[in-house]
């Protein structure tokens, strides 16, 4: 035996001694887990059950006005007067600015003159109808008397005279019809003149910039004497003022794609406003029901009353939403699922008390529980601790763990 062999033999002996020690320790641990009189290791288990999964989502939101609009002039003109500045409170219907449009004023006067002329023409046509009806009545009566006399004493009245009387009667009737037609035409012309007057009067009303709702002026773009282009004919026309409704604010927040399907109108919301040190309650009012492709999030809004004006558009708030994720989910403790491999796996203790390795499909998860969509049935027992110490097919003694699926702790999901 050479020297090298003598050196390797003690090393081999030490390695062998180490393996024996590890095996003995494992045996001791396995023995410690076994109850007296049993040779099977104890497996802490929990039965899969159905429950409602509730969760919370905390996301940053921004206050924006409930309504905000830039007011343009519909007609071009010079600003004669502007009555408001930034920060001024305005009421619905209040005149904010007045434009000077001389050519429009001339059109209004012309339309008014046209209406007056039509009214005068109608009066004249009405008088003509009255005159023609009176003339017709007289001629018709004379013709009827001559005809009656002729019928009573034939030959008393010359036929020529009778024909002339009937011709005058028919001519007078036609004159009445013509006068009535002229009156109808004048009445129609009055309608046209009144429509033109209404049109130019409406355009004149557009020379006044009016507040569409009660709010506050957030910006002023023009001063007295400035030339304002019509907003309908010039896409690059500048607005006169901007008005925002702030008595109620929209708190807009982006909800991540993962939880967007579980956010519904009416969900409770807790709103923390750090700038004011206030916490208020609210509810989800509306949502877009679609994802923004650039951010993969859904825009959700909470209407927040702001009668005292303490909240300002642009402020940020932390919003916590109470989300009911699913109403009848099959759940197990989150510790029961092994996600270290390519697929989620649980260890099930079957009816013969043997360990079975089961691939499952999981759904939503909270801090304590996870939903199992497939691969597991209600009531089956899953091992919830020390899964690495159990092997598929191993005979075990199932012991119900103190860990249950009945309690649910809130899980705050942070999203910014």
C-alpha positions in Angstrom: 0.0 0.0 0.0 1.5 3.3 -1.1 1.3 6.6 0.7 -1.4 8.0 -1.5 -3.7 5.1 -0.7 -3.1 5.6 3.0 -4.1 9.3 2.7 -7.4 8.5 0.8 -8.6 5.9 3.2 -9.1 8.2 6.2 -10.8 10.8 3.9 -13.2 8.1 2.7 -13.9 7.1 6.2 -14.8 10.6 7.3 -17.2 11.0 4.3 -18.9 7.7 5.2 -19.2 8.7 8.8 -20.8 12.1 7.7 -23.4 10.3 5.5 -24.3 7.9 8.4 -24.8 10.9 10.7 -27.1 12.7 8.2 -29.2 9.5 7.7 -29.5 9.1 11.5 -30.6 12.7 11.9 -33.3 12.4 9.2 -34.5 9.2 10.8 -34.7 10.9 14.1 -36.7 13.8 12.7 -39.0 11.5 10.8 -39.4 9.5 14.0 -40.2 12.7 16.0 -43.0 13.5 13.6 -44.6 10.2 14.1 -47.2 9.7 16.9 -46.6 6.9 19.4 -47.6 3.5 17.9 -47.5 4.8 14.3 -44.9 4.4 11.7 -46.3 7.0 9.2 -45.1 10.6 9.2 -47.7 13.3 10.1 -48.9 15.6 7.3 -50.5 18.9 8.2 -53.5 19.3 5.9 -56.3 21.7 5.1 -59.5 20.8 3.2 -60.1 22.8 0.0 -63.3 24.8 0.5 -65.4 27.5 -1.2 -65.3 31.1 -0.1 -65.6 34.7 -1.2 -62.2 36.3 -2.0 -62.0 39.9 -1.0 -59.1 42.2 -1.6 -58.1 45.8 -1.5 -56.3 47.9 -4.2 -54.5 51.1 -3.3 -53.8 53.3 -6.3 -52.8 57.0 -6.7 -55.5 59.2 -8.3 -55.8 62.8 -9.5 -58.6 65.3 -9.0 -60.0 66.9 -12.2 -62.9 69.2 -12.7 -66.3 67.6 -13.1 -66.7 69.7 -16.3 -64.2 72.0 -17.9 -64.6 73.9 -21.2 -62.8 76.6 -23.2 -65.3 79.1 -24.4 -64.9 80.3 -28.0 -66.8 83.0 -29.9 -69.1 81.7 -32.7 -68.8 85.0 -34.5 -65.7 87.1 -35.3 -65.4 90.5 -33.6 -63.5 92.7 -31.2 -64.0 92.3 -27.5 -66.0 95.2 -26.3 -65.8 94.2 -22.6 -64.7 91.2 -20.5 -66.1 91.0 -17.1 -64.2 88.1 -15.4 -60.7 87.1 -14.6 -59.0 83.9 -13.3 -60.4 82.7 -10.0 -63.8 84.5 -10.4 -66.9 82.5 -9.5 -69.5 82.5 -12.2 -73.1 81.3 -12.5 -74.8 79.5 -15.3 -76.1 82.0 -17.9 -73.8 84.8 -16.6 -72.4 87.1 -19.4 -68.6 86.8 -19.3 -67.6 88.9 -22.3 -69.3 90.9 -25.1 -68.0 91.2 -28.7 -68.4 94.2 -30.9 -69.6 93.1 -34.4 -70.8 96.2 -36.4 -71.7 94.2 -39.5 -73.8 91.8 -37.5 -75.7 94.7 -36.0 -76.5 96.0 -39.5 -77.8 92.6 -40.4 -80.1 92.6 -37.4 -81.5 96.0 -38.3 -82.0 94.9 -41.9 -83.9 91.8 -40.7 -86.1 93.8 -38.5 -86.9 96.2 -41.4 -87.8 93.2 -43.5 -90.2 91.9 -40.9 -91.9 95.3 -40.7 -92.2 95.5 -44.4 -93.8 92.1 -44.7 -96.2 93.0 -42.0 -97.2 96.2 -43.9 -97.6 94.2 -47.1 -99.9 91.8 -45.2 -102.0 94.7 -44.0 -102.3 96.1 -47.5 -103.2 92.7 -48.9 -105.8 92.2 -46.2 -107.5 95.5 -47.1 -107.5 94.5 -50.7 -109.2 91.2 -49.9 -111.8 93.1 -48.0 -112.4 95.6 -50.8 -112.6 92.9 -53.4 -115.0 90.8 -51.3 -117.3 93.9 -51.0 -117.1 94.6 -54.7 -117.9 91.0 -55.5 -120.8 91.0 -53.1 -122.3 94.0 -54.9 -121.8 92.7 -58.4 -123.1 89.2 -57.4 -126.3 90.7 -55.9 -126.9 92.8 -59.0 -126.5 89.9 -61.3 -128.8 87.8 -59.2 -131.5 90.5 -59.3 -131.3 90.8 -63.1 -131.5 87.1 -63.4 -134.6 86.9 -61.2 -136.3 89.7 -63.1 -135.5 88.0 -66.4 -136.8 84.7 -65.1 -140.1 86.4 -63.9 -140.7 88.3 -67.1 -138.8 86.7 -70.0 -137.6 89.3 -72.5 -137.8 92.2 -70.0 -134.0 92.2 -69.6 -131.8 92.1 -72.6 -129.6 89.0 -72.8 -126.5 91.2 -73.4 -127.1 92.9 -70.1 -127.5 89.6 -68.3 -124.3 88.3 -69.8 -122.4 91.5 -68.7 -123.8 91.2 -65.2 -122.7 87.5 -64.9 -119.2 88.3 -66.3 -118.7 91.1 -63.8 -119.8 88.7 -61.1 -117.3 86.0 -62.1 -114.5 88.6 -62.5 -115.2 89.9 -59.0 -115.0 86.4 -57.6 -111.7 85.8 -59.4 -110.4 89.1 -58.0 -111.2 88.0 -54.5 -109.3 84.7 -55.0 -106.3 86.6 -56.4 -106.4 89.0 -53.4 -106.5 86.1 -51.0 -103.5 84.4 -52.8 -101.6 87.6 -52.6 -102.3 87.8 -48.9 -101.1 84.2 -48.4 -97.9 85.0 -50.2 -97.4 88.0 -48.0 -97.9 85.9 -44.9 -95.4 83.4 -46.2 -92.9 86.2 -46.9 -93.4 87.3 -43.3 -92.4 83.9 -42.1 -89.2 84.1 -44.2 -88.5 87.5 -42.8 -89.1 86.4 -39.2 -86.8 83.4 -39.7 -84.0 85.6 -41.1 -84.5 88.0 -38.1 -84.3 85.0 -35.7 -81.1 83.8 -37.4 -79.3 87.1 -37.2 -80.7 87.7 -33.7 -79.2 84.4 -32.6 -75.9 85.3 -34.2 -76.1 88.6 -32.2 -76.6 86.5 -29.1 -73.4 84.7 -29.9 -71.6 88.0 -29.5 -72.0 87.5 -25.8 -69.9 84.8 -24.1 -72.1 83.1 -21.5 -71.1 80.7 -18.7 -72.6 77.2 -19.6 -72.6 76.1 -16.0 -71.8 77.4 -12.5 -68.1 77.2 -11.8 -64.9 79.1 -11.7 -62.8 80.9 -14.4 -59.5 79.0 -14.5 -57.9 80.9 -17.4 -58.4 84.1 -19.4 -57.0 84.2 -22.9 -58.0 87.7 -24.2 -58.4 91.3 -23.1 -60.6 94.2 -24.1 -60.1 95.2 -27.8 -58.6 91.9 -28.9 -59.8 90.5 -32.2 -61.4 87.1 -31.7 -61.9 84.7 -34.7 -65.1 82.7 -35.0 -64.5 79.2 -33.5 -66.7 77.6 -36.2 -64.7 78.8 -39.2 -61.2 78.8 -37.8 -59.8 75.7 -36.2 -56.8 77.8 -34.8 -59.0 80.4 -33.2 -58.2 81.2 -29.6 -60.7 80.8 -26.8 -61.8 83.7 -24.7 -61.9 82.1 -21.2 -61.8 78.6 -19.6 -64.5 77.7 -17.1 -64.4 74.6 -14.7 -67.1 73.1 -12.5 -65.5 72.4 -9.2 -68.4 72.0 -6.8 -67.9 68.3 -7.6 -64.6 66.8 -8.7 -63.8 63.6 -10.5 -61.1 61.6 -8.8 -59.6 59.6 -11.7 -57.4 56.6 -11.1 -55.8 54.0 -13.3 -56.7 50.4 -12.3 -54.1 47.8 -13.4 -55.2 45.1 -15.9 -54.9 42.3 -13.3 -57.7 43.6 -11.1 -59.7 45.7 -13.7 -62.4 43.0 -14.2 -63.1 43.0 -10.5 -63.8 46.8 -10.1 -67.5 47.7 -10.4 -69.6 50.8 -10.0 -70.6 51.2 -6.4 -67.5 49.6 -4.9 -66.5 51.4 -1.7 -63.4 53.6 -1.8 -61.3 55.2 1.0 -59.6 58.4 -0.1 -56.6 59.7 1.6 -55.6 63.3 0.7 -52.1 63.8 2.0 -52.0 67.5 1.1 -54.9 68.2 3.4 -54.3 65.4 5.9 -57.9 64.2 5.3 -59.5 60.8 4.7 -62.9 60.7 3.2 -65.2 57.9 1.9 -66.6 57.5 -1.6 -67.8 55.0 -4.2 -66.8 54.1 -7.7 -69.0 56.2 -9.9 -68.0 55.1 -13.4 -65.3 53.4 -15.5 -64.2 53.3 -19.1 -64.8 49.5 -19.3 -61.7 49.2 -21.6 -58.0 49.2 -21.1 -55.6 52.0 -22.2 -53.3 50.2 -24.6 -50.3 52.3 -23.6 -50.6 51.8 -19.9 -52.6 48.5 -19.7 -54.9 50.1 -17.2 -58.6 51.0 -16.9 -59.6 54.6 -16.0 -62.0 54.6 -13.0 -63.7 57.7 -11.5 -65.0 58.6 -8.1 -67.2 61.7 -7.8 -66.1 63.7 -4.7 -68.3 66.6 -3.4 -66.3 69.9 -3.1 -68.9 72.4 -2.0 -66.4 74.2 0.3 -63.8 74.4 -2.4 -61.1 72.9 -0.2 -60.1 70.4 -3.0 -58.3 71.8 -6.0 -58.1 70.1 -9.4 -54.6 68.6 -9.9 -54.4 67.3 -6.3 -53.3 63.7 -5.8 -55.0 61.2 -3.4 -54.3 57.6 -2.4 -57.5 55.6 -3.0 -58.1 52.2 -1.5 -60.8 50.2 -3.2 -62.6 47.2 -1.6 -62.8 44.6 -4.3 -64.8 41.4 -4.2 -62.7 39.2 -6.5 -65.0 36.2 -6.7 -68.1 35.0 -4.9 -67.7 31.2 -4.8 -64.1 30.3 -5.4 -62.5 27.0 -4.5 -59.6 28.1 -2.3 -56.7 26.7 -0.4 -54.0 28.3 1.8 -51.4 30.0 -0.3 -48.7 28.0 1.4 -50.2 24.8 -0.1 -49.3 25.7 -3.6 -45.7 25.1 -4.9 -44.9 27.6 -7.7 -41.2 26.7 -8.0 -41.7 24.6 -11.1 -43.2 25.3 -14.5 -46.7 24.6 -13.2 -48.3 25.1 -9.8 -48.4 21.9 -7.8 -50.2 20.7 -4.6 -49.7 17.6 -2.5 -53.0 15.8 -1.8 -53.6 13.2 0.8 -56.0 10.7 -0.8 -58.5 8.4 0.8 -55.8 5.7 1.3 -53.7 8.3 3.2 -51.1 8.4 0.4 -49.5 11.5 -0.9 -50.5 12.4 -4.5 -48.7 15.1 -6.5 -51.4 17.2 -8.3 -50.8 19.8 -11.0 -53.4 22.6 -10.6 -54.5 25.8 -12.4 -54.6 28.8 -10.1 -56.6 32.0 -10.3 -56.5 35.1 -8.1 -54.7 35.2 -4.8 -54.8 37.3 -1.7 -52.4 37.4 1.2 -53.6 34.1 2.7 -55.5 32.2 0.1 -55.4 31.3 -3.6 -58.1 30.3 -5.9 -57.8 26.8 -7.6 -59.6 26.7 -11.0 -58.9 23.1 -11.9 -57.0 20.0 -10.7 -58.6 19.9 -7.2 -62.1 19.2 -5.8 -63.9 20.6 -2.8 -63.1 18.7 0.4 -59.8 17.2 -0.8 -57.0 17.5 1.7 -53.8 19.4 0.7 -50.5 19.4 2.7 -49.8 23.0 3.8 -46.3 22.7 5.3 -43.0 20.8 4.8 -44.0 19.7 1.3 -40.3 18.9 0.5 -40.3 16.1 3.1 -43.1 14.2 1.5 -42.9 12.0 -1.6 -45.7 10.9 -4.0 -47.0 7.6 -3.0 -45.8 7.9 0.6 -48.2 6.7 3.3 -48.9 9.5 5.8 -51.1 10.3 8.8 -53.2 13.4 7.9 -53.6 15.9 10.7 -55.8 19.0 10.3 -53.7 22.1 10.5 -54.6 25.1 12.6 -54.3 27.0 9.3 -57.7 27.3 7.7 -59.3 28.9 4.7 -62.1 30.6 6.5 -60.3 33.8 7.5 -59.3 36.4 5.0 -56.8 39.2 5.7 -56.8 42.2 3.6 -54.1 42.4 0.9 -53.2 45.9 -0.2 -52.0 45.8 -3.8 -49.9 48.9 -4.5 -50.2 50.5 -8.0 -48.8 53.8 -9.0 
